[in-house]
Amino acid sequence: MIWHKIRSRLFKAGSASGTAPADKGVVKIFRKRYARFRKLLDANAALAELMADMESKLGGKSLFGM
């Protein structure tokens, strides 16, 4: 149901570009939020990689320090 609402707002007929003028603001906000969400996911992946590296180093097979 939510995808239907998003799709209807993004692809509503009514202008030459495929979106109504009032919906261009919605699309802009959506793109900004999506970019922030992707940045958050990338940071989370980097953190998980660092934590895995720290865990392997704390296992005692290599040096661990600042």
N, C-alpha and C positions, 0 to 999 in steps of 0.2 A: 504494500500500500504506500509506503513512504517513497519507494522508487517511482511509483506512478506519479506522485506529486512532484518529485524532482524532475522527472522526465517531462511532465506537462509544462512546468515552468521554464525549463531550458529550451524546449523545442516548440513553444507555442507559436502558431501561425499568426501573422499580423504585421510583419515587416519584411523588408527585402532580405535582411540578414538571418531570418528564421526565429528571432526573438522579439517580443514586443518591447517598446522603449522602457516601460516600467520594469520589465524583467532583467534588463541589462545590469541594473544595480545588484539584483539577486545573484546573477552569474558572477559578477565581480567579487562579491562577498564569498561565494562558494569557492571560487578559484583561490582566494587568499587563505581561506580556512584549510583548503586541501593542501596548499603549499606548506602551511604551518604543521599540519598533521604529518606530512611526508618528512619534514625536518625532525619532528619528534620521533618518528619511527627509525630514522637513520641514527639519531643520537642513542636510542634504546639499543640498537644493534651494536653500536660501538661500545656502549657500556657493558653489554653481555660479553663481548669479545675480551674486553679488559678484565672482567671478573673471571673468565675462564683462564686467562693467562696468569692471573694472580693465584688462582687455585692450583694450577699446575706447578707454579714456582714454590708455593707453600708445601708441596708434596715432598720437597727435600732433594730433588734431582738437579736443581740449578740454584744460583745465588738469587737472593731477593733482597732488595734494599731501595732506598730512596734514590 
